[in-house]
């Protein structure tokens, strides 16, 4: 009796899996968003690791840089790019993810905003899972990838309709944003965080990867004044001789007005304009 029940359950499971494979193929592209930080990050990481070859450029960081869509870089010097801006995380997880491929990008852009934040439990869970059976199964058969989960597909569908991609229009100008605000007070990095950042940068540079630090818009309405002291990004830039691109300075120098969906995150139009601005600044080579 139990044997027959087990076979029946197995048959139903196989039938459901086959039906989902057909439905998944009909739906086309998988989910772009996850219903939790963990699932959203797993989607981005799995897609990066599933690429046949590493892209020439990768942007690593938090959910702030995660707003910069790869499609917004199309036709620019950074057209071949992957974005590992991971929700609720820091560039540390993105840099650790990169080393799980045999090949690496030529250029890694590292968001600086979350440099002083610590390593989190979800970061370690994702890192540990990169070599686990779940990740191996997802890489061998995309049906088992995180972006094929029904709950993620449904969430992504709703989110895309609530917050559609940018139209490509540059945010309207406002001369008032050229006026600098109060001076920035740098955060204080923990010893462990600074050591991890150093190790991540060293590991990439040791394999011939160029590393550039990038300051993204993070809720500012005007360009902050000068810093009261060196911040973590400046310490690392000086130590390793890294180039640092302050997109805020470039943005506000043009009199552009940023728009945000909350206190920190750029809306779709601002994020798309920021992506193109980043490509433009890097192509200038200064």
C-alpha positions in Angstrom: 0.0 0.0 0.0 2.7 2.4 1.0 4.7 1.5 -2.1 1.8 2.4 -4.3 1.2 5.7 -2.5 4.9 6.6 -2.9 4.7 5.8 -6.7 1.5 7.9 -7.0 3.2 10.8 -5.3 6.2 10.5 -7.5 4.1 10.4 -10.6 2.1 13.5 -9.6 5.4 15.3 -8.8 6.9 14.4 -12.2 3.7 15.5 -14.0 3.7 18.8 -12.1 7.3 19.4 -12.9 6.7 18.7 -16.6 3.8 21.0 -16.6 5.8 23.8 -14.9 8.6 23.3 -17.4 6.2 23.9 -20.2 4.6 26.9 -18.4 8.1 28.3 -17.6 9.1 28.1 -21.3 5.9 29.9 -22.3 6.5 32.7 -19.7 9.9 33.3 -21.2 12.3 35.3 -19.0 12.4 34.6 -15.3 11.7 36.9 -12.4 13.8 40.0 -12.1 12.9 40.6 -8.5 12.5 38.4 -5.4 10.0 38.6 -2.6 12.8 38.9 0.0 16.3 40.2 0.0 17.7 36.7 0.1 15.7 35.6 -3.0 16.4 38.8 -4.9 20.1 38.4 -4.3 20.1 34.7 -5.2 18.4 35.6 -8.5 21.2 38.1 -9.4 24.0 35.8 -8.2 22.6 32.7 -10.0 22.2 34.7 -13.3 25.8 36.0 -13.0 27.3 32.6 -12.4 25.2 31.0 -15.1 26.6 33.3 -17.8 28.8 31.4 -20.3 31.6 33.9 -19.9 32.1 36.7 -17.4 31.1 40.2 -18.7 33.7 42.8 -19.2 32.3 45.0 -16.4 30.6 44.3 -13.1 29.0 46.7 -10.6 29.0 45.4 -7.0 27.3 47.1 -4.1 24.0 47.4 -2.2 20.4 47.9 -3.3 21.4 51.5 -4.2 23.5 50.4 -7.1 21.1 47.5 -7.7 18.7 50.1 -9.1 21.1 50.6 -12.1 19.6 48.3 -14.7 22.1 46.6 -17.1 19.8 47.7 -20.0 20.4 51.3 -19.1 24.1 50.9 -20.0 23.3 49.6 -23.6 25.2 51.5 -26.2 27.7 52.9 -23.7 31.3 52.0 -22.9 29.9 49.8 -20.1 27.4 48.0 -22.3 28.7 44.5 -21.4 27.9 44.7 -17.7 26.4 42.7 -14.8 25.0 44.4 -11.8 25.5 42.7 -8.4 23.9 45.4 -6.4 22.6 43.2 -3.6 19.6 44.1 -1.4 20.5 44.6 2.3 24.1 43.7 1.6 27.4 45.3 0.8 30.1 45.1 -2.0 31.8 42.4 0.1 29.3 39.8 -1.0 29.5 40.9 -4.6 33.3 40.7 -4.6 33.2 37.3 -2.9 30.7 36.1 -5.6 33.1 37.1 -8.5 35.8 34.8 -7.3 33.5 31.8 -7.7 34.1 31.9 -11.4 37.2 30.8 -13.2 37.0 33.9 -15.4 36.7 37.4 -14.1 35.6 40.8 -15.5 38.2 43.3 -16.6 36.6 46.1 -14.5 34.8 46.0 -11.2 33.0 49.1 -10.1 32.6 49.1 -6.3 29.8 51.1 -4.7 31.1 53.0 -1.6 28.0 53.8 0.4 27.8 50.6 2.5 31.6 50.3 3.2 31.1 50.7 6.9 28.4 48.1 7.3 29.1 44.7 8.7 28.9 41.2 7.2 25.4 39.8 7.7 23.9 36.3 8.3 22.2 36.3 4.8 25.5 37.2 3.2 27.1 34.1 4.7 24.1 32.0 3.8 24.4 33.1 0.2 28.1 32.6 0.1 27.9 29.1 1.6 25.2 28.2 -0.9 27.3 29.1 -3.9 28.9 25.6 -3.8 25.9 23.8 -2.5 23.7 21.3 -4.3 20.9 23.9 -4.8 23.2 26.2 -6.8 24.7 23.3 -8.8 21.2 22.1 -9.7 20.1 25.6 -10.7 23.2 25.9 -12.9 22.6 22.6 -14.6 18.9 23.1 -15.1 17.4 26.6 -15.1 14.0 25.2 -14.2 15.3 25.0 -10.6 16.8 28.5 -10.6 15.6 31.1 -8.1 14.1 33.3 -10.9 11.8 30.4 -11.9 10.1 30.2 -8.5 6.3 30.9 -8.9 6.3 33.3 -5.9 9.2 35.3 -7.3 7.6 35.4 -10.8 4.3 36.7 -9.3 6.1 39.3 -7.1 8.2 40.4 -10.1 5.1 40.8 -12.2 3.4 43.1 -9.6 6.6 45.1 -9.0 7.2 45.8 -12.6 3.8 47.2 -13.1 4.0 49.3 -9.9 7.5 50.7 -10.7 8.1 50.4 -14.5 11.6 50.9 -16.0 12.7 54.5 -16.8 11.7 56.1 -20.0 15.2 57.3 -20.7 14.4 60.9 -19.9 17.0 62.8 -18.0 15.5 64.3 -14.7 14.6 67.9 -15.0 17.2 70.5 -14.1 17.1 72.7 -11.1 19.9 75.2 -10.5 19.2 75.2 -6.8 20.8 71.7 -6.5 24.2 73.2 -7.5 24.5 74.8 -4.0 26.6 72.5 -1.7 25.0 71.3 1.5 26.6 70.7 4.9 29.9 69.0 5.2 30.0 65.2 5.2 30.9 63.4 8.4 32.7 60.1 7.4 31.6 56.9 9.1 34.0 54.7 11.0 34.7 51.3 9.5 35.0 48.3 11.8 38.3 46.5 11.8 36.8 43.3 10.4 34.9 45.2 7.6 38.0 47.2 6.6 40.1 43.9 6.5 37.4 42.2 4.3 37.4 45.2 1.9 41.2 45.1 1.6 41.2 41.4 1.0 38.4 41.6 -1.6 40.2 44.3 -3.5 43.6 42.6 -3.2 42.1 39.3 -4.5 40.6 41.0 -7.6 43.8 43.1 -8.4 46.0 40.0 -8.0 44.1 38.4 -10.9 44.4 41.5 -13.1 41.1 43.1 -12.5 40.8 46.9 -12.5 38.9 48.2 -9.4 37.2 51.6 -9.4 35.3 53.1 -6.4 32.0 54.7 -7.2 29.9 57.1 -5.0 26.2 56.8 -6.0 23.3 59.0 -5.2 21.9 58.0 -1.8 19.1 60.3 -1.0 21.0 63.6 -1.4 19.0 66.6 -2.7 22.1 68.7 -3.2 25.9 68.0 -3.3 27.3 67.7 0.3 30.1 70.0 1.2 33.7 68.8 1.8 34.3 65.9 4.2 35.4 66.5 7.8 38.0 63.8 7.4 39.0 60.8 5.2 36.3 58.2 4.8 36.8 54.5 4.2 36.7 54.9 0.4 39.4 57.5 0.5 41.6 55.3 2.8 41.3 52.4 0.3 41.8 54.6 -2.7 45.0 56.0 -1.3 46.2 52.7 -0.1 45.7 50.9 -3.5 46.0 53.8 -5.9 42.4 53.4 -7.0 40.3 55.7 -9.1 37.2 57.1 -7.4 34.2 58.4 -9.3 31.8 60.6 -7.3 28.6 60.4 -9.4 26.9 62.9 -7.0 29.4 65.6 -7.8 29.0 64.9 -11.6 25.2 64.9 -11.2 24.7 68.1 -9.2 27.3 70.0 -11.3 24.9 69.6 -14.1 22.0 71.0 -12.1 20.0 67.8 -12.3 17.4 67.1 -9.7 17.3 63.5 -8.4 14.1 61.7 -7.5 13.8 58.8 -5.0 11.3 56.2 -4.2 12.1 56.5 -0.5 14.8 58.2 1.6 17.7 56.5 -0.3 16.8 54.7 -3.5 16.7 56.4 -6.9 13.6 56.1 -9.0 13.7 54.4 -12.4 14.4 57.6 -14.4 17.1 58.8 -12.0 18.7 55.4 -11.9 18.8 55.1 -15.7 20.3 58.5 -16.0 22.9 57.7 -13.3 23.9 54.5 -15.2 24.6 56.5 -18.4 26.4 59.2 -16.4 28.7 56.6 -14.9 29.6 55.2 -18.4 30.2 58.7 -19.6 32.5 59.7 -16.7 34.5 56.5 -17.0 34.9 56.9 -20.8 36.5 60.3 -20.1 39.4 58.6 -18.3 39.9 61.3 -15.7 
